[in-house]
Amino acid sequence: MKIEGSVALVTGANRGIGNAIALALLENGAAKVYAGARKPETITDPRLTPVKLDVTNPDDIAAVAGLAQDVRIVVNNAGMGGGEAQLLSGPLSVAREVMETNLFGPWEIARAFAPMLAGGALVNVLSVSSWWAMASAPAYSASKAAAWSLTNALRVGLPETLVVGVHSGFVDTEFSAWTSAPKITAADLAAQTVKALLENRIEVLADEFTTETRAALSGDLDALQAVKPY
Ligand SMILES: NC(=O)c1ccc[n+]([C@@H]2O[C@H](COP(=O)([O-])OP(=O)(O)OC[C@H]3O[C@@H](n4cnc5c(N)ncnc54)[C@H](OP(=O)(O)O)[C@@H]3O)[C@@H](O)[C@H]2O)c1
């Protein structure tokens, strides 16, 4: 699809991968990029159009959909890890918050913007964790697996919209600061995402770990979980 001259909305665009995707869209000729953030004052790049958007707040979503009627590309990027909710301990309320942020928020945004996206695109930033379950972050893995399924349902249900799932292992942002595992840069993931849009591709597998994990899906579950990020 064409990015040149188009108008986009990116959630969680104040930092990390969302900010990199917003800038990559501009660099590829987008006419305007609405940069969603819980605190719009944290959007400091004058080329971006800040909008207040907490993806768990239906009023925010309705307000942005009302004012940004020119949007043809939506990037559901905002996300959280929720590591405090461990498998057998820790608050399940945090796991529910992860689901609200990583699954129900993007779903509600897809509903609000679907009428504007015929001939356009909906990009969901997912993860290798859509398929590779993490015992140390079960809510995160479950949310991304569910969001992957939702992404596929949206693709079937919105045949006039290019629905793209972006999967990656570790990306060098605050989100993954806890690990010294190999990481790709946010700019690299953003470039791969923009390339997929330009080439009308429905899936981004951003690194070797993700590609190997995706390929292991059809084999034994033990082999799937045995794929190592490093
Ligand atoms: N980094 C990785 O290793 C990695 C790998 C694969 C996939 N991903 C996915 O990539 C996406 C972005 O991650 P990142 O690495 O850029 O993380 P990050 O640097 O921690 O940024 C997270 C972004 O999401 C926003 N956010 C969180 N909850 C929100 C909410 N309720 N409403 C609106 N915005 C909210 C944050 O806003 P605030 O500034 O207000 O907190 C921030 O802009 C996530 O979906 C993540 O799951 C990350």
The ligand as a MOL file (V3000), in Angstrom:
LIG
                    3D

  0  0  0     0  0            999 V3000
M  V30 BEGIN CTAB
M  V30 COUNTS 48 52 0 0 0
M  V30 BEGIN ATOM
M  V30 1 N 10.9360 -4.2460 23.5630 0
M  V30 2 C 10.7670 -5.5380 23.2360 0
M  V30 3 O 11.6500 -6.3850 23.5000 0
M  V30 4 C 9.5230 -5.9660 22.4940 0
M  V30 5 C 9.5700 -7.1550 21.7600 0
M  V30 6 C 8.4430 -7.5690 21.0620 0
M  V30 7 C 7.2980 -6.8130 21.1010 0
M  V30 8 N 7.2750 -5.6690 21.8310 0 CHG=1
M  V30 9 C 6.0100 -4.9140 21.8540 0
M  V30 10 O 6.2400 -3.6330 21.3060 0
M  V30 11 C 5.3060 -2.7060 21.8400 0
M  V30 12 C 6.0500 -1.4730 22.3170 0
M  V30 13 O 7.0040 -1.8920 23.2640 0
M  V30 14 P 8.3130 -1.0330 23.5910 0
M  V30 15 O 9.4420 -2.0010 23.5970 0
M  V30 16 O 8.3960 0.1770 22.7660 0 CHG=-1
M  V30 17 O 7.9980 -0.6850 25.1110 0
M  V30 18 P 8.2080 0.6600 25.9550 0
M  V30 19 O 9.4320 1.3450 25.5420 0
M  V30 20 O 8.0410 0.1910 27.3660 0
M  V30 21 O 6.9570 1.5410 25.5250 0
M  V30 22 C 5.6620 1.1350 25.8200 0
M  V30 23 C 4.7390 2.1670 25.2370 0
M  V30 24 O 3.3930 1.7400 25.4740 0
M  V30 25 C 2.7280 2.8150 26.1190 0
M  V30 26 N 1.6150 2.3370 26.9160 0
M  V30 27 C 1.5780 1.3920 27.8840 0
M  V30 28 N 0.3380 1.2750 28.3790 0
M  V30 29 C -0.4320 2.1730 27.6960 0
M  V30 30 C -1.7900 2.5290 27.7220 0
M  V30 31 N -2.6550 1.9460 28.5810 0
M  V30 32 N -2.2380 3.4640 26.8710 0
M  V30 33 C -1.4000 4.0700 25.9930 0
M  V30 34 N -0.0960 3.8070 25.9320 0
M  V30 35 C 0.3810 2.8530 26.7810 0
M  V30 36 C 3.8010 3.4920 26.9530 0
M  V30 37 O 3.3510 4.7720 27.3720 0
M  V30 38 P 3.9060 5.4950 28.7110 0
M  V30 39 O 5.1520 6.2390 28.3160 0
M  V30 40 O 2.7700 6.3790 29.1210 0
M  V30 41 O 4.1860 4.4120 29.7220 0
M  V30 42 C 4.9050 3.5340 25.9190 0
M  V30 43 O 4.6950 4.5400 24.9900 0
M  V30 44 C 4.5410 -3.4320 22.9370 0
M  V30 45 O 3.2980 -3.8650 22.4440 0
M  V30 46 C 5.4380 -4.6350 23.2300 0
M  V30 47 O 4.7010 -5.7280 23.7210 0
M  V30 48 C 8.3550 -5.2150 22.5250 0
M  V30 END ATOM
M  V30 BEGIN BOND
M  V30 1 1 1 2
M  V30 2 2 2 3
M  V30 3 1 2 4
M  V30 4 1 4 5
M  V30 5 2 4 48
M  V30 6 2 5 6
M  V30 7 1 6 7
M  V30 8 2 7 8
M  V30 9 1 8 9
M  V30 10 1 8 48
M  V30 11 1 9 10
M  V30 12 1 9 46
M  V30 13 1 10 11
M  V30 14 1 11 12
M  V30 15 1 11 44
M  V30 16 1 12 13
M  V30 17 1 13 14
M  V30 18 2 14 15
M  V30 19 1 14 16
M  V30 20 1 14 17
M  V30 21 1 17 18
M  V30 22 2 18 19
M  V30 23 1 18 20
M  V30 24 1 18 21
M  V30 25 1 21 22
M  V30 26 1 22 23
M  V30 27 1 23 24
M  V30 28 1 23 42
M  V30 29 1 24 25
M  V30 30 1 25 26
M  V30 31 1 25 36
M  V30 32 1 26 27
M  V30 33 1 26 35
M  V30 34 2 27 28
M  V30 35 1 28 29
M  V30 36 1 29 30
M  V30 37 2 29 35
M  V30 38 1 30 31
M  V30 39 2 30 32
M  V30 40 1 32 33
M  V30 41 2 33 34
M  V30 42 1 34 35
M  V30 43 1 36 37
M  V30 44 1 36 42
M  V30 45 1 37 38
M  V30 46 2 38 39
M  V30 47 1 38 40
M  V30 48 1 38 41
M  V30 49 1 42 43
M  V30 50 1 44 45
M  V30 51 1 44 46
M  V30 52 1 46 47
M  V30 END BOND
M  V30 END CTAB
M  END
